[in-house]
């Protein structure tokens, strides 16, 4: 209780509030559900098969489970509420086809942690930029571990998208 009344907490809270206010588009429409839960709810509401995590991520950036239209690989940026999410999905699809072959279908295959880390550029604390927390701990490695294991050069790792970077590219 004392921590929440401390100056340290107030400063941190204000910093986070300012970061949220600076976001150019909404982070997602999944509420308090994780991607799997959002996918289950979307499937139940739309009487459709449960989507994989990639499709659930796409749907969560199209609208709520009630209003999100089905995923279409040919959807363009206007179909999504977040430029950053669209950019991340595009990088993931391209890197997945490059690493796993042109026949790799992101809508049918399970979300590949290695491709997520390499296409997203990883994060400082070793977590993935997309689908965070949805991978079993036993299957997760950090970006430097994947690079060392695969012999991947730094230049072939995609830089992680931020809203500011996406806005500058537009």
C-alpha positions, 0 to 999 in steps of 0.5 A: 500500500505504501508503494502505491502512495510513493513518489516513485510509483506516481512518477512511473504511473505518469510515465506509463500514462504519457506513453499510452497517450502518445500511442497513435492507434489502439494496441488491440481489441481483445480486452483482458483476454489473451490471444487464445481466449480472444480466438475462442470467443471470436470462433464461438460468436461467429460459429467458425473454427478456432483460429491459430494464434497468428489469425487471432492476433490479426483479428484482435487488431481488426475489432472486437470479437463481435465485429472483427471480420474473418482474416483474409491474407489479401487484407490491406492496412485499412482493414486493421486499426493498428499500423504497427500490428499490420507491419508486424504481421507483414514482416512475420509472413515474409520472414516465415516464407523465407525461413520455412519455404513458400508453401508455409501457410501462417493461417494453418501452421502453429505460431513459430517462436523462432520466426516471431523472434527473428521477424520482430527483432526480439525485445530487451527482456527476451520476450517476443514482440507478438503473441507474448506469453503464448509459447511454452517456456520450454520452447522459448529461446532469446533472439541471441540464442536463435542467432547463434544456433542458426548462424544468422547475421544481424543484418537478416534480423528484422528491426522491431516496429514501433508506432513512430517508425511505421508513421515515418515509413508511411 
